[in-house]
Amino acid sequence: MYEKEITTWFKENKRDLPWRKSDAWGVLVSEIMLQQTPVQRVLPVYQEWMKRWPTPADLAKATPAEVITAWGRLGYPRRALRLHQCAKILSTELDNQLPRTESELRKLPGIGEYTAAAIVAFAFNESSLVLDINIRRLFSRLYRGEESPTSAPTKAERTEYATYMPAKNAHLWAAATMELGALICTAKKPLCGRCPVADKCQWRSLDYPSSERVKRTQSWHGTDRQCRGTIVQALRDNPKLSKRELNLLWDVPSQVEKAILTLLDDGLIEEQRKGIFSLPQ
């Protein structure tokens, strides 16, 4: 439904993104990096990453410390370790080739339902139901007349949206609807005047009713996440630091203690000897 209007718009307006010209490995890297991280922050890190590690075998040879350091400030650095684990499996067990089915992709570390569907669509040009937040927001407004989707796709949503997938070139439909949601049907201040299906949009026809759903916002300042990020960044900049030095980075000692324990559990740092910490070697 509305395939022609949306895909035509996409062909004329799509961004020139490097992973759209990459192989399956490059698509996987981009999808992991883009989880909860904006495109503009990902771009420089992605380009440097692919230059340094253009194949799974190349990344598999890196140390965890090198991988975490190269991840930079993308956030959620566990993703870097999952990608590293993926690279090792791909290089040692799968001849550097990504599986081509969603079920097989989901067996790899860090690849869930959405990422598997996205790889099938964007790496292999196959049919899959790709539902990222941009697509879901577009569909919620266009087809349902609702400003915002639920926090996660429902069974009913999946069933309904699967019926809109074209029989041919479903991968193009996925890319086009994602781009339209990201650039035009944005969460705030959507550019309805530039939308190719504005005259068909249920939300617009109802005069843009506000969603009753409470939008979740993620705080950052003073959180455990910020404390963890501060410690990881300090260990990117220094080969090793003592617990006393780590405590100087943060005002709340109990938060530092908790951050150290959870970072150790996640494999993002390691204790070289008692009270001396570094990135994993």
Helices and strands as residue ranges (DSSP letters): H 3-13, G 18-21, H 24-33, H 39-52, H 56-60, H 64-71, H 78-93, H 102-105, H 113-124, H 133-144, H 155-162, H 170-183, G 192-194, G 198-200, H 202-205, H 224-237, E 241-242, H 243-247, H 253-265, E 270-273, E 276-278
